[in-house]
Amino acid sequence: MNVDINFIIGENIRVLRKQLGLSQEKLAEYSHLSTNFISRLEHTNHQNISIQKLDQIAHALKYQHFSAINRR
C-alpha cells in the first residue's frame, strides 16, 4: 500500500491543531508560517514541507516534529 507521507503529515497536524483548539490562523501565527501554507498542508497532498517548517509547527503544537509523521 502506497501512502502519501504529505497526506499523513497534514492530517496529523490538523488533528493535533483541533485537539488544542487552535484555528489555522493561530497555528500560522505561532509557527511563523502563512495561513495559506497551513491550509494547503492540511488539505492537500501536494504541499511539501521542510524539516525546518515541520519543526516550527511542532513547536507551536508543543510536539516533537517526528510525531507528526506517525500513522494513526
Buried (B, 14 or more C-beta within 10 A) or exposed (E): EEEEEBBBBBBBBBEBBEEBEBEBEBBBBBBEBEBEBBBBBBBEBEBEBEEEBBBBBBBBBEBEBEEBEEEE
